[in-house]
């Protein structure tokens, strides 16, 4: 978020009579808020983002445009910021639009001290992250649904995230690999349970080729070193877990001892 300070600083002169000069020309949503929390200036990009005119925002408390459940906390944080008790330079808030929707905004904060004005002002630069937050929540819900669906499955199932870290082991996988879900979660799969002798109908695959195969869906066998350095030959079937937009949320791997039928 620090890059947002660059155009702000370059567009205004610290010795200028008022800090609101030049805000209209910055291509970033900006609010200039006085020490009482009242909006002194809303630039055109901010007005376009929330749907209000500058006249509808200026002279109103900032909290009037923040979601009710975040209003009191925002007031307290704002006062702490002015007193120097809180040093965070960015955080998220839900803003109410004129269309009665809510936008999640990432706010970059800069306290401005200007001798010609006297009291400090706070400059807020906004980035709309509503879509990213919604997508992250959606991906989490889908992943939790898959975890719940595999929990009671009799076949050992391991779910990896797109980076190859273990996200979930069901009970059967815990028994097979010797690691609990809590111990394995977040660990890189190939470090915790090393693979070797990876075979498919096409022959032996290297580790890199194996990961490529996993993302596309793969079945074959491998020797897996489980907890206690116990090597087990497993039949493996993998499928990517994707959302409705084709985004890979994770990789589900079903594991079965090679001598099982």
BAMIDO-400349 format. One record per residue (C-alpha): residue in three letters; residue number from 1; x, z, y. Coordinates in steps of 0.05 Angstrom, whole numbers, plus 32768, in hexadecimal, padded with zeros to 4 digits. Example, Ala and Ser with C-alpha at 12.3 -4.5 7.8 and 13.67 -1.06 7.14 Angstrom:
2
<r><aa>Ala</aa><i>1</i><X>80F6</X><Z>809C</Z><Y>7FA6</Y></r>
<r><aa>Ser</aa><i>2</i><X>8111</X><Z>808F</Z><Y>7FEB</Y></r>
***
This chain:
261
<r><aa>Unk</aa><i>1</i><X>8000</X><Z>8000</Z><Y>8000</Y></r>
<r><aa>Unk</aa><i>2</i><X>803C</X><Z>8008</Z><Y>802F</Y></r>
<r><aa>Unk</aa><i>3</i><X>803C</X><Z>7FBD</Z><Y>803E</Y></r>
<r><aa>Unk</aa><i>4</i><X>7FFC</X><Z>7FC7</Z><Y>8066</Y></r>
<r><aa>Unk</aa><i>5</i><X>8024</X><Z>7FEC</Z><Y>809B</Y></r>
<r><aa>Unk</aa><i>6</i><X>804F</X><Z>7FAF</Z><Y>80AA</Y></r>
<r><aa>Unk</aa><i>7</i><X>801C</X><Z>7F84</Z><Y>80D0</Y></r>
<r><aa>Unk</aa><i>8</i><X>7FFF</X><Z>7FC2</Z><Y>80F1</Y></r>
<r><aa>Unk</aa><i>9</i><X>8042</X><Z>7FD8</Z><Y>810E</Y></r>
<r><aa>Unk</aa><i>10</i><X>8055</X><Z>7F91</Z><Y>8123</Y></r>
<r><aa>Unk</aa><i>11</i><X>8014</X><Z>7F84</Z><Y>8148</Y></r>
<r><aa>Unk</aa><i>12</i><X>8014</X><Z>7FC2</Z><Y>8175</Y></r>
<r><aa>Unk</aa><i>13</i><X>8044</X><Z>7FDF</Z><Y>81A8</Y></r>
<r><aa>Unk</aa><i>14</i><X>804D</X><Z>802B</Z><Y>81A2</Y></r>
<r><aa>Unk</aa><i>15</i><X>8053</X><Z>8030</Z><Y>81ED</Y></r>
<r><aa>Unk</aa><i>16</i><X>8011</X><Z>800B</Z><Y>81F9</Y></r>
<r><aa>Unk</aa><i>17</i><X>7FD9</X><Z>802D</Z><Y>821F</Y></r>
<r><aa>Unk</aa><i>18</i><X>7FAB</X><Z>802C</Z><Y>81E3</Y></r>
<r><aa>Unk</aa><i>19</i><X>7FB9</X><Z>8025</Z><Y>8199</Y></r>
<r><aa>Unk</aa><i>20</i><X>7F7C</X><Z>7FF9</Z><Y>818E</Y></r>
<r><aa>Unk</aa><i>21</i><X>7F9A</X><Z>7FBD</Z><Y>81B0</Y></r>
<r><aa>Unk</aa><i>22</i><X>7FAB</X><Z>7F87</Z><Y>817E</Y></r>
<r><aa>Unk</aa><i>23</i><X>7F80</X><Z>7FA2</Z><Y>8145</Y></r>
<r><aa>Unk</aa><i>24</i><X>7F51</X><Z>7F67</Z><Y>8149</Y></r>
<r><aa>Unk</aa><i>25</i><X>7F8A</X><Z>7F38</Z><Y>8136</Y></r>
<r><aa>Unk</aa><i>26</i><X>7FA0</X><Z>7F5D</Z><Y>80F7</Y></r>
<r><aa>Unk</aa><i>27</i><X>7F85</X><Z>7F3B</Z><Y>80B8</Y></r>
<r><aa>Unk</aa><i>28</i><X>7F7A</X><Z>7F7E</Z><Y>8095</Y></r>
<r><aa>Unk</aa><i>29</i><X>7F3C</X><Z>7FAB</Z><Y>809A</Y></r>
<r><aa>Unk</aa><i>30</i><X>7F4F</X><Z>7FE2</Z><Y>80CB</Y></r>
<r><aa>Unk</aa><i>31</i><X>7F2F</X><Z>8020</Z><Y>80E8</Y></r>
<r><aa>Unk</aa><i>32</i><X>7F4C</X><Z>8049</Z><Y>8121</Y></r>
<r><aa>Unk</aa><i>33</i><X>7F30</X><Z>8090</Z><Y>811C</Y></r>
<r><aa>Unk</aa><i>34</i><X>7F3A</X><Z>80C7</Z><Y>8150</Y></r>
<r><aa>Unk</aa><i>35</i><X>7F4D</X><Z>810F</Z><Y>8141</Y></r>
<r><aa>Unk</aa><i>36</i><X>7F03</X><Z>8122</Z><Y>813B</Y></r>
<r><aa>Unk</aa><i>37</i><X>7EF7</X><Z>80EF</Z><Y>8104</Y></r>
<r><aa>Unk</aa><i>38</i><X>7ED1</X><Z>80C0</Z><Y>8132</Y></r>
<r><aa>Unk</aa><i>39</i><X>7EDE</X><Z>8075</Z><Y>812B</Y></r>
<r><aa>Unk</aa><i>40</i><X>7EFE</X><Z>805D</Z><Y>816B</Y></r>
<r><aa>Unk</aa><i>41</i><X>7F09</X><Z>8015</Z><Y>8154</Y></r>
<r><aa>Unk</aa><i>42</i><X>7EF3</X><Z>7FE9</Z><Y>811A</Y></r>
<r><aa>Unk</aa><i>43</i><X>7F14</X><Z>7FA5</Z><Y>8117</Y></r>
<r><aa>Unk</aa><i>44</i><X>7EED</X><Z>7F66</Z><Y>8103</Y></r>
<r><aa>Unk</aa><i>45</i><X>7F08</X><Z>7F65</Z><Y>80BC</Y></r>
<r><aa>Unk</aa><i>46</i><X>7EF0</X><Z>7FAC</Z><Y>80B0</Y></r>
<r><aa>Unk</aa><i>47</i><X>7EAC</X><Z>7F9B</Z><Y>80CD</Y></r>
<r><aa>Unk</aa><i>48</i><X>7EA7</X><Z>7F5F</Z><Y>809F</Y></r>
<r><aa>Unk</aa><i>49</i><X>7EBA</X><Z>7F88</Z><Y>8063</Y></r>
<r><aa>Unk</aa><i>50</i><X>7E84</X><Z>7FBD</Z><Y>806D</Y></r>
<r><aa>Unk</aa><i>51</i><X>7E50</X><Z>7F90</Z><Y>808F</Y></r>
<r><aa>Unk</aa><i>52</i><X>7E49</X><Z>7FB7</Z><Y>80D0</Y></r>
<r><aa>Unk</aa><i>53</i><X>7E57</X><Z>7FA1</Z><Y>8117</Y></r>
<r><aa>Unk</aa><i>54</i><X>7E8E</X><Z>7FC4</Z><Y>813E</Y></r>
<r><aa>Unk</aa><i>55</i><X>7E58</X><Z>7FE4</Z><Y>816A</Y></r>
<r><aa>Unk</aa><i>56</i><X>7E36</X><Z>8001</Z><Y>812C</Y></r>
<r><aa>Unk</aa><i>57</i><X>7E77</X><Z>8023</Z><Y>8115</Y></r>
<r><aa>Unk</aa><i>58</i><X>7E9B</X><Z>8037</Z><Y>8154</Y></r>
<r><aa>Unk</aa><i>59</i><X>7E89</X><Z>807B</Z><Y>816F</Y></r>
<r><aa>Unk</aa><i>60</i><X>7E6F</X><Z>8092</Z><Y>812B</Y></r>
<r><aa>Unk</aa><i>61</i><X>7E90</X><Z>80C5</Z><Y>80FD</Y></r>
<r><aa>Unk</aa><i>62</i><X>7EB9</X><Z>80A4</Z><Y>80C6</Y></r>
<r><aa>Unk</aa><i>63</i><X>7E93</X><Z>80CF</Z><Y>8092</Y></r>
<r><aa>Unk</aa><i>64</i><X>7E52</X><Z>80AB</Z><Y>80A3</Y></r>
<r><aa>Unk</aa><i>65</i><X>7E6E</X><Z>806F</Z><Y>807E</Y></r>
<r><aa>Unk</aa><i>66</i><X>7E89</X><Z>8094</Z><Y>8041</Y></r>
<r><aa>Unk</aa><i>67</i><X>7E62</X><Z>80A4</Z><Y>8002</Y></r>
<r><aa>Unk</aa><i>68</i><X>7E3D</X><Z>80E7</Z><Y>8009</Y></r>
<r><aa>Unk</aa><i>69</i><X>7E60</X><Z>8108</Z><Y>7FCE</Y></r>
<r><aa>Unk</aa><i>70</i><X>7EA5</X><Z>80F9</Z><Y>7FED</Y></r>
<r><aa>Unk</aa><i>71</i><X>7E93</X><Z>810B</Z><Y>8035</Y></r>
<r><aa>Unk</aa><i>72</i><X>7EA7</X><Z>8155</Z><Y>8038</Y></r>
<r><aa>Unk</aa><i>73</i><X>7EE7</X><Z>814A</Z><Y>8012</Y></r>
<r><aa>Unk</aa><i>74</i><X>7EF9</X><Z>8110</Z><Y>8040</Y></r>
<r><aa>Unk</aa><i>75</i><X>7EEE</X><Z>813A</Z><Y>807E</Y></r>
<r><aa>Unk</aa><i>76</i><X>7F1B</X><Z>8172</Z><Y>8063</Y></r>
<r><aa>Unk</aa><i>77</i><X>7F51</X><Z>8140</Z><Y>804E</Y></r>
<r><aa>Unk</aa><i>78</i><X>7F4F</X><Z>811F</Z><Y>8092</Y></r>
<r><aa>Unk</aa><i>79</i><X>7F59</X><Z>8161</Z><Y>80B7</Y></r>
<r><aa>Unk</aa><i>80</i><X>7F92</X><Z>8174</Z><Y>8087</Y></r>
<r><aa>Unk</aa><i>81</i><X>7FB2</X><Z>8130</Z><Y>8096</Y></r>
<r><aa>Unk</aa><i>82</i><X>7FB1</X><Z>813D</Z><Y>80E1</Y></r>
<r><aa>Unk</aa><i>83</i><X>7FCE</X><Z>8183</Z><Y>80D8</Y></r>
<r><aa>Unk</aa><i>84</i><X>8006</X><Z>8167</Z><Y>80AC</Y></r>
<r><aa>Unk</aa><i>85</i><X>7FEC</X><Z>818E</Z><Y>8070</Y></r>
<r><aa>Unk</aa><i>86</i><X>7FDF</X><Z>8150</Z><Y>8047</Y></r>
<r><aa>Unk</aa><i>87</i><X>8013</X><Z>8119</Z><Y>8043</Y></r>
<r><aa>Unk</aa><i>88</i><X>7FF0</X><Z>80E4</Z><Y>8016</Y></r>
<r><aa>Unk</aa><i>89</i><X>7FF3</X><Z>809F</Z><Y>8036</Y></r>
<r><aa>Unk</aa><i>90</i><X>7FBF</X><Z>807E</Z><Y>800A</Y></r>
<r><aa>Unk</aa><i>91</i><X>7F80</X><Z>8092</Z><Y>7FE4</Y></r>
<r><aa>Unk</aa><i>92</i><X>7F3D</X><Z>8075</Z><Y>7FCE</Y></r>
<r><aa>Unk</aa><i>93</i><X>7EF8</X><Z>8080</Z><Y>7FED</Y></r>
<r><aa>Unk</aa><i>94</i><X>7EB3</X><Z>8062</Z><Y>7FE1</Y></r>
<r><aa>Unk</aa><i>95</i><X>7E97</X><Z>8043</Z><Y>8020</Y></r>
<r><aa>Unk</aa><i>96</i><X>7E4D</X><Z>8034</Z><Y>802D</Y></r>
<r><aa>Unk</aa><i>97</i><X>7E3F</X><Z>7FED</Z><Y>8045</Y></r>
<r><aa>Unk</aa><i>98</i><X>7E07</X><Z>7FD6</Z><Y>8072</Y></r>
<r><aa>Unk</aa><i>99</i><X>7DE8</X><Z>7FB5</Z><Y>8035</Y></r>
<r><aa>Unk</aa><i>100</i><X>7DE3</X><Z>7FFA</Z><Y>8014</Y></r>
<r><aa>Unk</aa><i>101</i><X>7E19</X><Z>7FEB</Z><Y>7FE1</Y></r>
<r><aa>Unk</aa><i>102</i><X>7E59</X><Z>8011</Z><Y>7FD5</Y></r>
<r><aa>Unk</aa><i>103</i><X>7EA0</X><Z>7FF7</Z><Y>7FD9</Y></r>
<r><aa>Unk</aa><i>104</i><X>7EDC</X><Z>801B</Z><Y>7FBC</Y></r>
<r><aa>Unk</aa><i>105</i><X>7F14</X><Z>8014</Z><Y>7FEF</Y></r>
<r><aa>Unk</aa><i>106</i><X>7F5D</X><Z>8025</Z><Y>7FE9</Y></r>
<r><aa>Unk</aa><i>107</i><X>7F70</X><Z>8043</Z><Y>802C</Y></r>
<r><aa>Unk</aa><i>108</i><X>7FB5</X><Z>8041</Z><Y>804A</Y></r>
<r><aa>Unk</aa><i>109</i><X>7FBC</X><Z>8078</Z><Y>807E</Y></r>
<r><aa>Unk</aa><i>110</i><X>7FE9</X><Z>807D</Z><Y>80BB</Y></r>
<r><aa>Unk</aa><i>111</i><X>7FE6</X><Z>80B6</Z><Y>80EE</Y></r>
<r><aa>Unk</aa><i>112</i><X>7FF6</X><Z>809C</Z><Y>8134</Y></r>
<r><aa>Unk</aa><i>113</i><X>8013</X><Z>80CA</Z><Y>816A</Y></r>
<r><aa>Unk</aa><i>114</i><X>8010</X><Z>80AB</Z><Y>81AF</Y></r>
<r><aa>Unk</aa><i>115</i><X>8024</X><Z>80D2</Z><Y>81ED</Y></r>
<r><aa>Unk</aa><i>116</i><X>7FF9</X><Z>80A7</Z><Y>821A</Y></r>
<r><aa>Unk</aa><i>117</i><X>7FBB</X><Z>80BA</Z><Y>81F3</Y></r>
<r><aa>Unk</aa><i>118</i><X>7FCD</X><Z>8101</Z><Y>81E2</Y></r>
<r><aa>Unk</aa><i>119</i><X>7FA6</X><Z>8110</Z><Y>81A2</Y></r>
<r><aa>Unk</aa><i>120</i><X>7FBC</X><Z>80ED</Z><Y>8162</Y></r>
<r><aa>Unk</aa><i>121</i><X>7F94</X><Z>80B4</Z><Y>8143</Y></r>
<r><aa>Unk</aa><i>122</i><X>7F90</X><Z>80A0</Z><Y>80FB</Y></r>
<r><aa>Unk</aa><i>123</i><X>7F95</X><Z>8057</Z><Y>80E7</Y></r>
<r><aa>Unk</aa><i>124</i><X>7F72</X><Z>8044</Z><Y>80A6</Y></r>
<r><aa>Unk</aa><i>125</i><X>7F80</X><Z>8002</Z><Y>8083</Y></r>
<r><aa>Unk</aa><i>126</i><X>7F4E</X><Z>7FF0</Z><Y>804C</Y></r>
<r><aa>Unk</aa><i>127</i><X>7F55</X><Z>7FC6</Z><Y>800D</Y></r>
<r><aa>Unk</aa><i>128</i><X>7F16</X><Z>7FBA</Z><Y>7FE4</Y></r>
<r><aa>Unk</aa><i>129</i><X>7F25</X><Z>7FCD</Z><Y>7F9C</Y></r>
<r><aa>Unk</aa><i>130</i><X>7EDC</X><Z>7FD2</Z><Y>7F85</Y></r>
<r><aa>Unk</aa><i>131</i><X>7EE3</X><Z>7F9A</Z><Y>7F52</Y></r>
<r><aa>Unk</aa><i>132</i><X>7F24</X><Z>7FB4</Z><Y>7F35</Y></r>
<r><aa>Unk</aa><i>133</i><X>7F07</X><Z>7FFA</Z><Y>7F2D</Y></r>
<r><aa>Unk</aa><i>134</i><X>7EC9</X><Z>7FDF</Z><Y>7F0B</Y></r>
<r><aa>Unk</aa><i>135</i><X>7EF2</X><Z>7FB3</Z><Y>7EDC</Y></r>
<r><aa>Unk</aa><i>136</i><X>7F1E</X><Z>7FEE</Z><Y>7EC9</Y></r>
<r><aa>Unk</aa><i>137</i><X>7EE1</X><Z>8019</Z><Y>7EBB</Y></r>
<r><aa>Unk</aa><i>138</i><X>7EC2</X><Z>7FE1</Z><Y>7E92</Y></r>
<r><aa>Unk</aa><i>139</i><X>7F02</X><Z>7FD8</Z><Y>7E69</Y></r>
<r><aa>Unk</aa><i>140</i><X>7F05</X><Z>8023</Z><Y>7E5C</Y></r>
<r><aa>Unk</aa><i>141</i><X>7EBC</X><Z>8024</Z><Y>7E45</Y></r>
<r><aa>Unk</aa><i>142</i><X>7EC8</X><Z>7FEA</Z><Y>7E15</Y></r>
<r><aa>Unk</aa><i>143</i><X>7F08</X><Z>800A</Z><Y>7DFA</Y></r>
<r><aa>Unk</aa><i>144</i><X>7EE4</X><Z>804D</Z><Y>7DEF</Y></r>
<r><aa>Unk</aa><i>145</i><X>7EAC</X><Z>8029</Z><Y>7DCB</Y></r>
<r><aa>Unk</aa><i>146</i><X>7EDE</X><Z>8008</Z><Y>7D9B</Y></r>
<r><aa>Unk</aa><i>147</i><X>7F00</X><Z>804B</Z><Y>7D8F</Y></r>
<r><aa>Unk</aa><i>148</i><X>7EBE</X><Z>806C</Z><Y>7D7F</Y></r>
<r><aa>Unk</aa><i>149</i><X>7EAA</X><Z>8034</Z><Y>7D50</Y></r>
<r><aa>Unk</aa><i>150</i><X>7EEB</X><Z>8038</Z><Y>7D29</Y></r>
<r><aa>Unk</aa><i>151</i><X>7EED</X><Z>8085</Z><Y>7D27</Y></r>
<r><aa>Unk</aa><i>152</i><X>7EC6</X><Z>808D</Z><Y>7CE6</Y></r>
<r><aa>Unk</aa><i>153</i><X>7EDD</X><Z>804C</Z><Y>7CC6</Y></r>
<r><aa>Unk</aa><i>154</i><X>7EFC</X><Z>8057</Z><Y>7C81</Y></r>
<r><aa>Unk</aa><i>155</i><X>7F31</X><Z>8021</Z><Y>7C8E</Y></r>
<r><aa>Unk</aa><i>156</i><X>7F6E</X><Z>8038</Z><Y>7CB5</Y></r>
<r><aa>Unk</aa><i>157</i><X>7F69</X><Z>801B</Z><Y>7CFB</Y></r>
<r><aa>Unk</aa><i>158</i><X>7F9A</X><Z>801D</Z><Y>7D35</Y></r>
<r><aa>Unk</aa><i>159</i><X>7F8A</X><Z>8004</Z><Y>7D7B</Y></r>
<r><aa>Unk</aa><i>160</i><X>7FC2</X><Z>7FEE</Z><Y>7DA9</Y></r>
<r><aa>Unk</aa><i>161</i><X>7FBE</X><Z>7FDE</Z><Y>7DF3</Y></r>
<r><aa>Unk</aa><i>162</i><X>7FD6</X><Z>7F9A</Z><Y>7E0B</Y></r>
<r><aa>Unk</aa><i>163</i><X>801C</X><Z>7FB6</Z><Y>7E16</Y></r>
<r><aa>Unk</aa><i>164</i><X>8023</X><Z>7FCC</Z><Y>7DCD</Y></r>
<r><aa>Unk</aa><i>165</i><X>8018</X><Z>8016</Z><Y>7DD8</Y></r>
<r><aa>Unk</aa><i>166</i><X>7FEC</X><Z>803D</Z><Y>7DA8</Y></r>
<r><aa>Unk</aa><i>167</i><X>7FA9</X><Z>804C</Z><Y>7DC7</Y></r>
<r><aa>Unk</aa><i>168</i><X>7F85</X><Z>8068</Z><Y>7D8A</Y></r>
<r><aa>Unk</aa><i>169</i><X>7F8C</X><Z>807A</Z><Y>7D41</Y></r>
<r><aa>Unk</aa><i>170</i><X>7F4E</X><Z>8088</Z><Y>7D18</Y></r>
<r><aa>Unk</aa><i>171</i><X>7F4F</X><Z>80BF</Z><Y>7CE3</Y></r>
<r><aa>Unk</aa><i>172</i><X>7F61</X><Z>808F</Z><Y>7CAA</Y></r>
<r><aa>Unk</aa><i>173</i><X>7F9C</X><Z>8075</Z><Y>7CD3</Y></r>
<r><aa>Unk</aa><i>174</i><X>7FB3</X><Z>80BC</Z><Y>7CE2</Y></r>
<r><aa>Unk</aa><i>175</i><X>7FB5</X><Z>80CB</Z><Y>7C97</Y></r>
<r><aa>Unk</aa><i>176</i><X>7FD8</X><Z>808A</Z><Y>7C87</Y></r>
<r><aa>Unk</aa><i>177</i><X>800E</X><Z>808D</Z><Y>7CBD</Y></r>
<r><aa>Unk</aa><i>178</i><X>8018</X><Z>80D8</Z><Y>7CC1</Y></r>
<r><aa>Unk</aa><i>179</i><X>800D</X><Z>80DB</Z><Y>7D0C</Y></r>
<r><aa>Unk</aa><i>180</i><X>7FD1</X><Z>80FA</Z><Y>7D2F</Y></r>
<r><aa>Unk</aa><i>181</i><X>7FAD</X><Z>80D1</Z><Y>7D64</Y></r>
<r><aa>Unk</aa><i>182</i><X>7FC3</X><Z>8103</Z><Y>7D9A</Y></r>
<r><aa>Unk</aa><i>183</i><X>800C</X><Z>80FD</Z><Y>7D85</Y></r>
<r><aa>Unk</aa><i>184</i><X>800B</X><Z>80B1</Z><Y>7D81</Y></r>
<r><aa>Unk</aa><i>185</i><X>7FE2</X><Z>80A1</Z><Y>7DBF</Y></r>
<r><aa>Unk</aa><i>186</i><X>800C</X><Z>807F</Z><Y>7DF4</Y></r>
<r><aa>Unk</aa><i>187</i><X>8048</X><Z>8073</Z><Y>7DC7</Y></r>
<r><aa>Unk</aa><i>188</i><X>8063</X><Z>802D</Z><Y>7DBB</Y></r>
<r><aa>Unk</aa><i>189</i><X>804B</X><Z>8019</Z><Y>7D76</Y></r>
<r><aa>Unk</aa><i>190</i><X>808B</X><Z>7FF7</Z><Y>7D5F</Y></r>
<r><aa>Unk</aa><i>191</i><X>80B5</X><Z>8035</Z><Y>7D73</Y></r>
<r><aa>Unk</aa><i>192</i><X>8087</X><Z>8069</Z><Y>7D53</Y></r>
<r><aa>Unk</aa><i>193</i><X>807A</X><Z>8042</Z><Y>7D13</Y></r>
<r><aa>Unk</aa><i>194</i><X>80B0</X><Z>800C</Z><Y>7D0B</Y></r>
<r><aa>Unk</aa><i>195</i><X>809C</X><Z>7FCB</Z><Y>7CE9</Y></r>
<r><aa>Unk</aa><i>196</i><X>80C8</X><Z>7FA2</Z><Y>7CBB</Y></r>
<r><aa>Unk</aa><i>197</i><X>80C1</X><Z>7F6C</Z><Y>7C86</Y></r>
<r><aa>Unk</aa><i>198</i><X>8087</X><Z>7F4E</Z><Y>7CAC</Y></r>
<r><aa>Unk</aa><i>199</i><X>8069</X><Z>7F17</Z><Y>7C83</Y></r>
<r><aa>Unk</aa><i>200</i><X>8030</X><Z>7EE6</Z><Y>7C8C</Y></r>
<r><aa>Unk</aa><i>201</i><X>801A</X><Z>7EA7</Z><Y>7C69</Y></r>
<r><aa>Unk</aa><i>202</i><X>804B</X><Z>7E82</Z><Y>7C97</Y></r>
<r><aa>Unk</aa><i>203</i><X>8087</X><Z>7EAC</Z><Y>7C83</Y></r>
<r><aa>Unk</aa><i>204</i><X>80AF</X><Z>7EE4</Z><Y>7CA3</Y></r>
<r><aa>Unk</aa><i>205</i><X>80A1</X><Z>7EF1</Z><Y>7CED</Y></r>
<r><aa>Unk</aa><i>206</i><X>80CF</X><Z>7F10</Z><Y>7D1F</Y></r>
<r><aa>Unk</aa><i>207</i><X>80B6</X><Z>7F4B</Z><Y>7D49</Y></r>
<r><aa>Unk</aa><i>208</i><X>80A9</X><Z>7F1F</Z><Y>7D86</Y></r>
<r><aa>Unk</aa><i>209</i><X>8083</X><Z>7EEB</Z><Y>7D5D</Y></r>
<r><aa>Unk</aa><i>210</i><X>805D</X><Z>7F22</Z><Y>7D3C</Y></r>
<r><aa>Unk</aa><i>211</i><X>8044</X><Z>7F3C</Z><Y>7D7F</Y></r>
<r><aa>Unk</aa><i>212</i><X>802E</X><Z>7EF6</Z><Y>7D91</Y></r>
<r><aa>Unk</aa><i>213</i><X>8009</X><Z>7EF1</Z><Y>7D4F</Y></r>
<r><aa>Unk</aa><i>214</i><X>7FE7</X><Z>7F34</Z><Y>7D5B</Y></r>
<r><aa>Unk</aa><i>215</i><X>7FCB</X><Z>7F1D</Z><Y>7D9D</Y></r>
<r><aa>Unk</aa><i>216</i><X>7FAC</X><Z>7EDF</Z><Y>7D7D</Y></r>
<r><aa>Unk</aa><i>217</i><X>7F94</X><Z>7F04</Z><Y>7D3E</Y></r>
<r><aa>Unk</aa><i>218</i><X>7FC2</X><Z>7F0A</Z><Y>7D02</Y></r>
<r><aa>Unk</aa><i>219</i><X>7FC1</X><Z>7F21</Z><Y>7CB9</Y></r>
<r><aa>Unk</aa><i>220</i><X>7FF9</X><Z>7F2D</Z><Y>7C8A</Y></r>
<r><aa>Unk</aa><i>221</i><X>8025</X><Z>7F66</Z><Y>7C72</Y></r>
<r><aa>Unk</aa><i>222</i><X>805E</X><Z>7F92</Z><Y>7C8B</Y></r>
<r><aa>Unk</aa><i>223</i><X>8087</X><Z>7FCE</Z><Y>7C78</Y></r>
<r><aa>Unk</aa><i>224</i><X>8076</X><Z>8006</Z><Y>7CA8</Y></r>
<r><aa>Unk</aa><i>225</i><X>80A0</X><Z>8046</Z><Y>7CB0</Y></r>
<r><aa>Unk</aa><i>226</i><X>806F</X><Z>807F</Z><Y>7CB6</Y></r>
<r><aa>Unk</aa><i>227</i><X>807B</X><Z>80C7</Z><Y>7CCA</Y></r>
<r><aa>Unk</aa><i>228</i><X>80B2</X><Z>80E8</Z><Y>7CA2</Y></r>
<r><aa>Unk</aa><i>229</i><X>80D6</X><Z>80A5</Z><Y>7C9A</Y></r>
<r><aa>Unk</aa><i>230</i><X>80A8</X><Z>8091</Z><Y>7C61</Y></r>
<r><aa>Unk</aa><i>231</i><X>80A6</X><Z>8045</Z><Y>7C59</Y></r>
<r><aa>Unk</aa><i>232</i><X>8063</X><Z>8028</Z><Y>7C45</Y></r>
<r><aa>Unk</aa><i>233</i><X>8051</X><Z>7FDF</Z><Y>7C39</Y></r>
<r><aa>Unk</aa><i>234</i><X>800F</X><Z>7FD0</Z><Y>7C5B</Y></r>
<r><aa>Unk</aa><i>235</i><X>7FDE</X><Z>7F98</Z><Y>7C5F</Y></r>
<r><aa>Unk</aa><i>236</i><X>7FCF</X><Z>7F8D</Z><Y>7CA9</Y></r>
<r><aa>Unk</aa><i>237</i><X>7F96</X><Z>7F68</Z><Y>7CCB</Y></r>
<r><aa>Unk</aa><i>238</i><X>7F96</X><Z>7F65</Z><Y>7D17</Y></r>
<r><aa>Unk</aa><i>239</i><X>7F64</X><Z>7F4C</Z><Y>7D4A</Y></r>
<r><aa>Unk</aa><i>240</i><X>7F66</X><Z>7F4C</Z><Y>7D96</Y></r>
<r><aa>Unk</aa><i>241</i><X>7F31</X><Z>7F76</Z><Y>7DB9</Y></r>
<r><aa>Unk</aa><i>242</i><X>7F17</X><Z>7F4D</Z><Y>7DF4</Y></r>
<r><aa>Unk</aa><i>243</i><X>7EE1</X><Z>7F56</Z><Y>7E28</Y></r>
<r><aa>Unk</aa><i>244</i><X>7EAD</X><Z>7F23</Z><Y>7E3D</Y></r>
<r><aa>Unk</aa><i>245</i><X>7EDF</X><Z>7F00</Z><Y>7E6B</Y></r>
<r><aa>Unk</aa><i>246</i><X>7F12</X><Z>7EF7</Z><Y>7E34</Y></r>
<r><aa>Unk</aa><i>247</i><X>7F40</X><Z>7F2E</Z><Y>7E4F</Y></r>
<r><aa>Unk</aa><i>248</i><X>7F68</X><Z>7F4F</Z><Y>7E18</Y></r>
<r><aa>Unk</aa><i>249</i><X>7F58</X><Z>7F9A</Z><Y>7E19</Y></r>
<r><aa>Unk</aa><i>250</i><X>7F80</X><Z>7FAC</Z><Y>7DDC</Y></r>
<r><aa>Unk</aa><i>251</i><X>7F91</X><Z>7F9A</Z><Y>7D94</Y></r>
<r><aa>Unk</aa><i>252</i><X>7F6E</X><Z>7FB6</Z><Y>7D57</Y></r>
<r><aa>Unk</aa><i>253</i><X>7F98</X><Z>7FBB</Z><Y>7D18</Y></r>
<r><aa>Unk</aa><i>254</i><X>7F7A</X><Z>7FCC</Z><Y>7CD4</Y></r>
<r><aa>Unk</aa><i>255</i><X>7FAD</X><Z>7FE9</Z><Y>7CA4</Y></r>
<r><aa>Unk</aa><i>256</i><X>7FA9</X><Z>7FEE</Z><Y>7C58</Y></r>
<r><aa>Unk</aa><i>257</i><X>7FDC</X><Z>8004</Z><Y>7C25</Y></r>
<r><aa>Unk</aa><i>258</i><X>7FF4</X><Z>7FC6</Z><Y>7C00</Y></r>
<r><aa>Unk</aa><i>259</i><X>7FE0</X><Z>7FDF</Z><Y>7BBB</Y></r>
<r><aa>Unk</aa><i>260</i><X>7F97</X><Z>7FEB</Z><Y>7BD1</Y></r>
<r><aa>Unk</aa><i>261</i><X>7F62</X><Z>7FB9</Z><Y>7BBD</Y></r>
***
